[in-house]
Amino acid sequence: MTSTGPGGGKARQGNPVMSALRTADNRRLAGLSAMRSRWRAIPRPVRILFGVAVAVFFYLLPNLAIPLIPTPDTNFASVLFTVAVYVLVGVGLNVVIGLAGLLDLGYIGFFAVGAYSVAIFGSPASPLATKYPWLMLIPIAIALSMVSGVILGGPTLRLRGDYLAIVTLGFGEIVRLIAVNWSITKGQIGIPSVPAPPGHWGNGDPIFGIIDTRPFYWLALTVVLICMFGVKLLESSRVGRSWLAIREDEDAAELMGVPAFKFKLWAFAIGAGLGGLSGALFASRQGFINSNSFDVLTSMLFVAAVVLGGSGNLAGVTLGAVLISYLPERFRGFADKRFLVFGLALIVIMIFRPQGLIPSRRRAVELEDRKREAAEEATANV
């Protein structure tokens, strides 16, 4: 729609729907900024006590009878463990996508490397079984996952955008095909008797057993909190600032003296290590793994958790991982329709909130600047 301007020319009127959306976004950003300011104004001891109270609540969650939250068709503690694993995956993938700006579509490959490391070296049914205890298998799984991240990142991190995404997707599929065809991983037959964490109750029963999954959830939650704290420290360090500079403009970061390739490789290795750790916890809880657990759909769900929640923000990534893993189990009664409804909800959110449910402040400003540049370019072309 056009109208005559002061000079007799035609001036383009703004789309009222887009203007309303921009106004809503500006108000939301102002509200988030106000909330952050109020949070920072609270004394530090009070904030620490609040964080401890929230952590205690999540530790007690399997034992609390809260209406509407438990999953009626699935063991609630098992669902909480799955949610914790997805959150840990989201924390690792957020390092790659949210902080360094590298689109990794094959993250399931690192997850599989960690899971198979524990199974191959710990299960008595494996031809490469060792006598290493579980506490030693976990560092091995993390190390092998980080090495695989370096092997993948070394020749490919000079690629950008869609090309890098395609290569990482191929890596995830290569790992799956190896799991299917390699005699040691045994394909769909799988590897049974994957070792669990050590420990026994007073009556001699194992703490990490098959029936009671609460100890697995508590262990996974502890690992998640430790990894979140570590990633938060990294984000505030020189390494984290270098990742953010690379994400915003890699060429400008290199001109300012940031060794982009080295820091991207570090992001890939750290993200791969966290992915391997989550896979190791998953395999230990399952007690059995095969190649069916590491398909492309699961890898896409990992990416969706980061994008949906808000890449670059640990709170947003946590929310996205919870929604991705918890909602399908909570509404299992809808059977196959739950995935259709869930997919439509994702599409709607990505259209109206592409920055995610809880975006990072830097990321939100980035997207607003891009929108403004696109609008200015469209106006100039008219």
C-alpha positions as CSV (number, residue, x, y, z in Angstrom):
1,M,0.0,0.0,0.0
2,T,1.4,3.4,-1.0
3,S,0.6,7.0,-0.3
4,T,1.7,10.4,-1.8
5,G,4.6,11.9,0.1
6,P,5.4,15.6,0.7
7,G,7.4,15.8,-2.5
8,G,4.7,14.3,-4.7
9,G,6.5,10.9,-4.6
10,K,5.2,7.7,-3.1
11,A,6.0,6.7,0.4
12,R,5.6,3.1,1.6
13,Q,3.4,2.5,4.6
14,G,4.5,-0.1,7.1
15,N,2.7,-3.4,7.5
16,P,0.5,-3.0,10.5
17,V,0.9,-6.7,11.5
18,M,4.7,-6.4,11.4
19,S,4.6,-3.1,13.2
20,A,2.5,-4.7,16.0
21,L,4.9,-7.7,16.2
22,R,7.9,-5.3,16.4
23,T,6.2,-3.3,19.1
24,A,5.5,-6.5,21.0
25,D,9.1,-7.6,20.7
26,N,10.4,-4.3,21.9
27,R,8.1,-4.4,24.9
28,R,9.2,-8.0,25.7
29,L,12.9,-7.0,25.4
30,A,12.3,-4.1,27.7
31,G,10.5,-6.4,30.2
32,L,13.3,-8.9,30.1
33,S,15.9,-6.1,30.7
34,A,13.9,-4.9,33.6
35,M,13.7,-8.4,35.1
36,R,17.5,-8.8,34.7
37,S,18.1,-5.5,36.4
38,R,15.8,-6.4,39.3
39,W,17.5,-9.8,39.7
40,R,21.0,-8.2,39.7
41,A,19.8,-5.7,42.3
42,I,19.0,-8.6,44.8
43,P,21.9,-9.2,47.2
44,R,24.2,-12.0,46.1
45,P,23.5,-14.3,49.2
46,V,19.8,-14.1,48.6
47,R,20.3,-15.1,44.9
48,I,22.5,-18.0,46.0
49,L,19.9,-19.2,48.5
50,F,17.2,-19.0,45.8
51,G,19.3,-21.1,43.5
52,V,19.9,-23.7,46.2
53,A,16.2,-23.8,47.0
54,V,15.4,-24.4,43.3
55,A,18.1,-27.2,43.1
56,V,16.6,-28.8,46.2
57,F,13.1,-28.7,44.7
58,F,14.4,-30.6,41.6
59,Y,16.1,-33.2,43.7
60,L,12.9,-33.8,45.6
61,L,10.7,-33.7,42.5
62,P,10.4,-37.5,42.0
63,N,9.0,-37.8,45.6
64,L,6.6,-34.9,45.4
65,A,2.9,-35.5,44.5
66,I,2.3,-32.4,42.4
67,P,-0.9,-32.4,40.4
68,L,-0.7,-32.6,36.6
69,I,3.1,-32.9,36.5
70,P,3.7,-36.7,36.9
71,T,3.4,-38.8,33.7
72,P,0.5,-41.3,34.2
73,D,1.6,-43.7,31.5
74,T,5.3,-43.8,32.2
75,N,7.5,-44.0,35.3
76,F,8.0,-40.4,36.4
77,A,11.5,-40.9,37.6
78,S,12.5,-42.4,34.3
79,V,11.0,-39.5,32.4
80,L,12.9,-37.1,34.7
81,F,16.2,-38.9,34.0
82,T,15.5,-38.6,30.2
83,V,14.8,-34.9,30.7
84,A,18.1,-34.5,32.6
85,V,20.0,-36.2,29.8
86,Y,18.3,-33.9,27.2
87,V,19.2,-30.9,29.3
88,L,22.9,-32.1,29.4
89,V,22.8,-32.6,25.6
90,G,21.4,-29.1,25.3
91,V,24.1,-27.6,27.4
92,G,26.8,-29.2,25.2
93,L,25.1,-28.3,21.9
94,N,24.6,-24.8,23.2
95,V,28.3,-24.4,23.3
96,V,28.5,-25.3,19.6
97,I,25.4,-23.5,18.3
98,G,24.6,-20.9,20.8
99,L,28.0,-19.6,21.7
100,A,30.3,-20.4,18.8
101,G,27.5,-20.1,16.1
102,L,28.3,-23.5,14.5
103,L,25.3,-25.4,13.2
104,D,25.9,-29.1,14.2
105,L,23.2,-31.4,12.9
106,G,25.1,-34.6,13.7
107,Y,25.4,-34.2,17.4
108,I,23.9,-37.6,17.9
109,G,27.2,-39.0,16.7
110,F,29.0,-37.7,19.8
111,F,26.2,-39.0,22.0
112,A,26.6,-42.5,20.4
113,V,30.4,-42.4,20.8
114,G,30.0,-41.8,24.5
115,A,27.3,-44.5,24.9
116,Y,29.2,-47.1,23.0
117,S,32.5,-46.3,24.8
118,V,30.9,-47.4,28.1
119,A,29.2,-50.4,26.5
120,I,32.2,-51.7,24.5
121,F,34.8,-51.3,27.3
122,G,32.5,-52.2,30.2
123,S,30.1,-54.9,29.1
124,P,31.2,-58.5,29.6
125,A,29.3,-59.3,26.4
126,S,31.7,-57.1,24.4
127,P,34.8,-58.6,22.7
128,L,36.8,-55.6,23.9
129,A,35.6,-55.7,27.5
130,T,38.0,-54.5,30.1
131,K,38.1,-54.7,33.9
132,Y,37.9,-50.9,34.2
133,P,35.4,-49.6,36.8
134,W,32.5,-47.4,35.7
135,L,34.2,-44.3,37.2
136,M,37.1,-44.9,34.8
137,L,34.8,-45.6,31.8
138,I,33.2,-42.2,32.0
139,P,36.5,-40.2,31.4
140,I,37.3,-42.6,28.6
141,A,33.9,-41.9,27.0
142,I,34.4,-38.2,27.3
143,A,38.0,-38.4,25.9
144,L,37.0,-40.5,22.9
145,S,34.1,-38.1,22.2
146,M,36.4,-35.1,22.4
147,V,38.9,-36.8,20.1
148,S,36.1,-37.6,17.6
149,G,35.1,-33.9,17.8
150,V,38.6,-32.8,17.0
151,I,38.8,-35.4,14.1
152,L,35.6,-34.1,12.6
153,G,36.3,-30.4,13.3
154,G,39.9,-30.4,12.0
155,P,39.2,-30.7,8.3
156,T,35.6,-29.3,8.3
157,L,35.6,-26.2,10.5
158,R,36.9,-24.0,7.8
159,L,33.4,-24.5,6.2
160,R,30.6,-22.2,7.2
161,G,26.8,-22.2,7.3
162,D,24.9,-24.8,5.3
163,Y,28.1,-26.6,4.2
164,L,29.2,-27.2,7.8
165,A,25.7,-28.4,8.7
166,I,25.7,-30.9,5.8
167,V,29.1,-32.3,6.9
168,T,28.1,-32.7,10.5
169,L,24.8,-34.4,9.4
170,G,27.0,-36.8,7.4
171,F,29.1,-37.5,10.5
172,G,26.1,-38.4,12.6
173,E,24.9,-40.8,9.8
174,I,28.4,-42.3,9.5
175,V,28.5,-43.1,13.2
176,R,25.1,-44.7,13.0
177,L,26.1,-46.9,10.0
178,I,29.3,-48.0,11.8
179,A,27.1,-49.0,14.8
180,V,24.8,-50.9,12.4
181,N,27.5,-52.8,10.5
182,W,30.5,-53.1,12.9
183,S,30.8,-56.6,14.5
184,I,31.8,-55.1,17.8
185,T,28.8,-52.9,18.2
186,K,26.5,-55.7,16.9
187,G,24.1,-53.5,15.1
188,Q,20.4,-54.0,16.1
189,I,21.3,-57.0,18.3
190,G,23.1,-54.5,20.5
191,I,25.3,-54.8,23.6
192,P,23.7,-56.0,26.8
193,S,24.9,-55.8,30.4
194,V,26.2,-52.2,30.2
195,P,27.7,-51.4,33.6
196,A,26.0,-49.0,36.0
197,P,27.5,-46.7,38.6
198,P,28.8,-48.5,41.7
199,G,27.2,-48.5,45.1
200,H,24.9,-50.6,47.3
201,W,22.3,-49.9,49.9
202,G,22.6,-51.2,53.4
203,N,20.6,-54.3,52.5
204,G,23.0,-55.2,49.7
205,D,20.8,-54.1,46.8
206,P,22.5,-51.9,44.2
207,I,21.8,-48.2,44.4
208,F,21.6,-47.8,40.6
209,G,19.2,-50.6,39.9
210,I,16.6,-51.3,37.3
211,I,13.4,-50.8,39.3
212,D,14.2,-47.6,41.1
213,T,15.4,-45.0,38.7
214,R,15.6,-42.1,41.1
215,P,19.3,-42.5,41.8
216,F,20.0,-42.2,38.1
217,Y,18.0,-39.0,38.0
218,W,19.8,-37.5,41.0
219,L,23.2,-38.4,39.4
220,A,22.2,-36.9,36.0
221,L,20.9,-33.8,37.7
222,T,24.1,-33.4,39.7
223,V,26.2,-33.7,36.5
224,V,23.9,-31.2,34.7
225,L,24.4,-28.6,37.5
226,I,28.2,-29.1,37.5
227,C,28.4,-28.8,33.7
228,M,26.1,-25.7,33.7
229,F,28.4,-24.0,36.2
230,G,31.5,-24.9,34.1
231,V,29.9,-23.6,30.8
232,K,28.8,-20.4,32.6
233,L,32.4,-19.8,33.7
234,L,33.6,-20.5,30.1
235,E,31.1,-18.1,28.7
236,S,32.4,-15.3,31.0
237,S,36.0,-16.0,30.2
238,R,38.2,-15.0,27.3
239,V,37.3,-18.2,25.5
240,G,33.6,-17.4,25.8
241,R,34.0,-13.9,24.5
242,S,36.0,-15.2,21.6
243,W,33.2,-17.6,20.7
244,L,30.7,-14.8,20.8
245,A,32.9,-12.7,18.6
246,I,33.2,-15.5,16.1
247,R,29.5,-16.1,16.1
248,E,28.6,-12.5,15.4
249,D,31.3,-11.9,12.7
250,E,34.1,-14.4,12.1
251,D,36.0,-12.2,9.7
252,A,35.9,-9.2,12.0
253,A,37.0,-11.4,14.9
254,E,40.0,-12.7,13.0
255,L,41.0,-9.1,12.0
256,M,40.9,-8.3,15.7
257,G,43.4,-11.1,16.5
258,V,41.0,-13.9,17.5
259,P,42.3,-17.3,16.2
260,A,38.9,-18.3,15.0
261,F,39.8,-21.9,13.9
262,K,41.4,-22.7,17.3
263,F,38.4,-21.5,19.3
264,K,35.9,-23.2,17.0
265,L,37.8,-26.4,17.4
266,W,37.7,-25.9,21.2
267,A,33.9,-25.4,21.0
268,F,33.5,-28.6,19.0
269,A,35.7,-30.6,21.4
270,I,34.0,-29.3,24.5
271,G,30.5,-29.8,23.0
272,A,31.5,-33.3,21.9
273,G,32.7,-34.1,25.4
274,L,29.4,-33.1,27.0
275,G,27.6,-35.1,24.3
276,G,29.7,-38.1,25.1
277,L,29.0,-37.7,28.8
278,S,25.3,-37.6,28.2
279,G,25.5,-40.7,26.0
280,A,27.5,-42.5,28.7
281,L,24.8,-41.8,31.3
282,F,22.1,-42.9,28.9
283,A,23.8,-46.2,28.2
284,S,24.4,-46.8,31.9
285,R,20.8,-46.3,32.7
286,Q,19.5,-48.4,29.8
287,G,21.8,-51.3,30.5
288,F,21.5,-52.2,26.8
289,I,22.1,-50.2,23.6
290,N,21.8,-50.8,19.9
291,S,22.0,-48.7,16.7
292,N,18.2,-47.8,16.8
293,S,18.9,-45.3,19.6
294,F,21.0,-43.0,17.5
295,D,19.0,-42.0,14.5
296,V,18.8,-38.7,12.7
297,L,15.4,-37.8,14.2
298,T,16.9,-37.8,17.7
299,S,19.7,-35.5,16.4
300,M,17.1,-33.1,15.0
301,L,15.3,-33.1,18.4
302,F,18.6,-32.1,20.1
303,V,19.0,-29.1,17.7
304,A,15.3,-28.3,18.2
305,A,15.7,-28.1,21.9
306,V,18.4,-25.4,21.6
307,V,16.7,-23.4,18.9
308,L,13.3,-23.6,20.6
309,G,14.5,-22.6,24.0
310,G,16.8,-19.9,22.9
311,S,20.4,-20.5,21.7
312,G,23.1,-18.8,23.8
313,N,21.0,-18.8,27.0
314,L,21.3,-21.7,29.4
315,A,17.9,-21.0,30.9
316,G,16.3,-21.1,27.4
317,V,18.2,-24.2,26.4
318,T,17.0,-25.9,29.6
319,L,13.4,-25.0,28.9
320,G,13.6,-26.2,25.3
321,A,15.1,-29.5,26.4
322,V,12.4,-30.0,29.0
323,L,9.7,-29.3,26.5
324,I,11.2,-31.6,23.9
325,S,11.6,-34.5,26.2
326,Y,8.8,-34.1,28.8
327,L,5.7,-33.1,26.8
328,P,5.7,-36.2,24.5
329,E,5.7,-38.4,27.6
330,R,3.2,-36.3,29.5
331,F,0.7,-36.5,26.7
332,R,1.4,-40.1,25.6
333,G,-2.3,-40.8,25.8
334,F,-2.8,-39.0,22.5
335,A,-0.7,-41.7,20.9
336,D,0.5,-40.8,17.4
337,K,-1.2,-37.4,17.4
338,R,1.0,-36.0,20.1
339,F,3.9,-35.7,17.6
340,L,1.7,-33.9,15.1
341,V,0.5,-31.4,17.7
342,F,4.1,-31.0,19.0
343,G,5.4,-30.4,15.5
344,L,2.8,-27.8,14.7
345,A,3.6,-26.0,18.0
346,L,7.3,-25.9,17.1
347,I,6.4,-24.4,13.7
348,V,4.3,-21.7,15.2
349,I,6.9,-20.8,17.8
350,M,9.7,-20.7,15.1
351,I,7.5,-18.3,13.0
352,F,6.5,-15.9,15.7
353,R,9.5,-16.3,18.0
354,P,12.6,-17.2,15.9
355,Q,14.9,-16.1,18.7
356,G,13.5,-18.8,21.0
357,L,11.4,-18.8,24.1
358,I,14.1,-17.3,26.4
359,P,16.8,-15.9,24.1
360,S,20.0,-14.5,25.2
361,R,20.2,-10.7,25.3
362,R,23.0,-10.6,22.8
363,R,21.1,-13.0,20.5
364,A,17.9,-11.0,20.7
365,V,19.7,-7.8,19.8
366,E,21.5,-9.6,16.9
367,L,18.1,-10.7,15.4
368,E,16.6,-7.3,15.9
369,D,19.6,-5.7,14.0
370,R,19.2,-8.2,11.2
371,K,15.4,-7.4,11.0
372,R,16.2,-3.7,10.9
373,E,18.8,-4.1,8.2
374,A,16.4,-6.3,6.1
375,A,13.7,-3.7,6.4
376,E,16.0,-0.9,5.5
377,E,17.2,-2.8,2.5
378,A,13.6,-3.6,1.4
379,T,12.7,0.1,1.8
380,A,15.7,1.2,-0.2
381,N,14.9,-1.2,-3.1
382,V,11.4,0.3,-3.3
